[in-house]
Amino acid sequence: MFQNAQISPLLLTFLLISFSAFSQGVAINADGSSPSPATILDIKSADQGLLFPRLTSTEMYAISVPAAGLQIYNTSIKCMFYYMVLVG
């Protein structure tokens, strides 16, 4: 059982700095630049692209509850698909 537990000012400072450091976005790039503060994931490349998941039509329609914004490349008809929810 813990009694009279106290957090030292140094430990508290470390915890606060660690929390703010982990709340930043992630940058994937070759130049070491920081991510944009408005993004969760910031990808930058001069000679490469982003490859979306590739599924056949059968596999795509087998997704029972697709998340809003889900993007896939359909290999059966060679087309990008974007799932959006229409309300109203």
C-alpha positions in Angstrom: 0.0 0.0 0.0 1.3 3.5 -0.9 1.1 6.1 1.8 2.1 9.8 1.6 3.2 9.4 -2.0 4.5 12.6 -3.5 5.6 13.4 -7.0 8.8 15.4 -7.2 8.8 18.6 -9.3 11.5 17.0 -11.6 9.3 13.9 -12.3 6.3 16.1 -12.9 8.2 18.2 -15.4 9.4 15.1 -17.2 5.9 13.7 -17.4 4.5 16.9 -18.8 7.3 17.2 -21.4 6.8 13.6 -22.4 3.1 14.1 -22.8 3.5 17.1 -25.1 6.2 15.4 -27.1 3.9 12.4 -27.9 1.0 14.5 -28.9 2.8 15.8 -32.0 2.2 14.5 -35.5 4.5 12.1 -37.3 6.7 13.1 -40.3 7.9 10.6 -42.9 10.5 12.2 -45.1 14.1 12.1 -46.2 15.1 15.6 -45.2 14.3 15.3 -41.4 11.8 18.1 -41.4 9.2 18.3 -38.6 5.5 17.5 -39.3 3.0 20.2 -39.9 1.4 21.1 -36.6 -2.1 20.7 -38.2 -1.5 17.0 -39.2 -1.3 13.6 -37.6 0.7 12.2 -40.4 2.9 14.4 -42.8 4.4 12.5 -45.7 6.8 14.2 -48.0 8.8 12.8 -51.0 10.1 14.1 -54.3 10.2 10.7 -56.0 7.8 8.3 -54.2 4.1 8.1 -53.6 1.5 6.6 -51.3 0.2 3.2 -51.9 -3.3 2.5 -50.8 -4.6 -0.9 -49.8 -5.4 -3.0 -53.0 -8.5 -5.2 -52.9 -10.6 -7.0 -55.5 -14.3 -6.1 -55.8 -15.3 -9.2 -53.8 -12.9 -8.2 -51.0 -14.1 -4.6 -51.1 -17.7 -5.5 -50.8 -16.9 -8.0 -48.0 -16.1 -5.1 -45.7 -19.2 -5.1 -43.6 -18.9 -1.7 -41.9 -16.4 0.5 -43.7 -15.2 3.5 -41.8 -16.1 7.0 -43.2 -13.2 8.1 -45.3 -11.9 4.6 -46.1 -9.9 4.6 -49.3 -8.9 1.5 -51.3 -7.7 0.7 -54.8 -10.0 -1.8 -56.5 -7.8 -4.1 -58.6 -10.8 -5.7 -60.4 -11.8 -2.5 -62.1 -8.6 -0.5 -61.6 -10.2 2.4 -59.8 -9.9 4.2 -56.4 -12.8 4.0 -54.1 -13.6 6.4 -51.2 -16.3 5.5 -48.7 -18.4 8.5 -47.4 -21.4 8.7 -45.2 -24.3 10.7 -46.5 -26.7 12.1 -43.9 -30.1 13.5 -44.5 
